[in-house]
């Protein structure tokens, strides 16, 4: 979730129409160093396995569709809206429906737990 937001926010469109991503900028920065260096791509970027692409697409689509409950002065995130997940699975014509649903929920709860632990 954070990677996609960070990458999208760091895109630069040049006057000639080329788009530089965060990775492009990092590679250029390391190439221009004296002496030139090698960027730490292995520890920075996550490459999705092919069997996780559907789950990532669905997650990116529905990640804002959350269920909350009121707890005193603020709302607490409870879960991802399962109806929204299933609707996206249907809309994209995902073949492994149940597997994708489970992956999306696992990712959501992992990131939610990570966020709660950092607060």
N, C-alpha and C positions, 0 to 999 in steps of 0.2 A: 504494500500500500504506500509506504513512505517512498520507496524507490521510484515508483511510477510518478508520484506527485513531484518529487525532487527533479526527476529527469525532465518532465514536462515544463516545469518552471524555469529550468536552466537552458532551454532552447533559445538560440540566437538566430534570427533570420538576417542574412547579409543582403547588401544592396543588389547583388547579382541574383538573388533568389535562393542561394544555397542556405541550408539549415544546418547549424552546428549544434550537436547535442552535448551533454555534459561529458560523455566519453570522448567525443571529438576534441573538445577543449582540453581535456586532461592529456590526451595523447600529444596534442600540439605543445602543451606546456612542457611535458617531459622531453620532447624532441628538441625544444629550443634551449634547454639547459646546457650549461658549459661545465663538464662534458655532458652530452646527451644521455638521458636515462630511459629506463623502461617503466611504463606506468604499471601500477599494481592491480591490473584488471582481475586477476584470479581472486583477490580478496575483496574486491569492490563490487563487481557486477555478478548478478545471479542469472544464469542461463536456464530457462525452463526446459524440462524434459517434454518431449512431444506429447506424452500422455497426460500432461498437466496443463496444456494450452487451453483446453475448453474450460477447465475450472478457473484459470486465471482470468479469462475473458468474462465469464459469468460473475466472478467476484468483483472485477472492476466495474461491471455494469450495475450491480445491486448493493455495493458496500455502504451506500448512504441510507439504505432502506432498513433502519434499525427499529427495534422495539425497546422502549424505555419504560421505567416506572418512576414515579415521583418519590424521592426520599428526603423529606424535610425541605431544605432550601434548594435542592437541585435534582435533576433527573439522573437516573442510573441506567446504563445500557444493559439490557438483559440478553438480547439475542438478535440475530439477523432475521428479517421477515422471510419466513419460509415460502410464503405465497409469491413474493417477488423473485426468489431464487428459482422456483419452479416455472414461473412465467418466462424468465430469461432463458432457462433451459429449453423450454418449448419454442421460444422465438428464434433461438439460434439453431434449433434442430439437432441438439446434442444426442449422440447415439448412446453413450454410457450415462444414462440419466441418473441412476442411483449413485454410481461411483462419483460422478461430478458433484452431485448434491452433497455427498459426504465430505468430499475434498473442500468444497466452498465453506461448509460449516466448520470444518477442522481449522482451516486457515483463519476464518473470522475469530474463532475463540482463542486461537493461539495469539493473534495480534491484540485482541482485547485483553488477554491476561498480561501480555508484555506491557501494554499501556498502563494497566492498573498497577503493575509492580513498579513502574517508573514514576508514578505519582506520589 
